[in-house]
Amino acid sequence: ERVGLEFRAIQPDVWVKDVRHMLHRDFMHPSVPLRSYVIDDVRFPNEAALVKEFGGLLWRINQDVSQLREHAPSVCETALDDYDGWDAVYTRTPLSTISDMKAWVNERMKGNSS
């Protein structure tokens, strides 16, 4: 986390530029078969914008981690708290299981993005 934030301090789009280059290469090159990607760690608005730029969906998984934290959350944990561009949001509860979350993801993968 610290290293990523230090790179962002120097170049806020460091991750975005690398991923954009990869996506342009894969989506725009006629000899490359169409692929699907899962980007499992989007923490900042510019990263979310990149996903949307390429027609991607953004799903948020909420979990109450306040009991797990020993310190105040860093900006990379809260930068998207007020973001309103999520295509779907799943909120884990104390009774939620991994199977529940997998079922939710599978439903979305079938095309139900609500």
Number of C-alpha atoms within 10 A of each C-alpha: 8 9 8 12 14 11 13 13 11 9 12 16 15 13 14 17 14 10 16 16 10 12 17 11 12 15 15 11 11 9 8 10 9 10 8 8 8 9 12 9 9 19 15 18 13 14 20 20 16 17 20 14 10 12 9 16 17 20 18 18 11 12 12 11 8 10 6 7 9 7 7 8 11 11 12 14 13 12 13 17 12 8 11 7 15 14 13 16 14 15 12 15 10 8 6 11 11 9 9 13 15 11 12 17 16 12 13 16 10 8 8 11 16 11
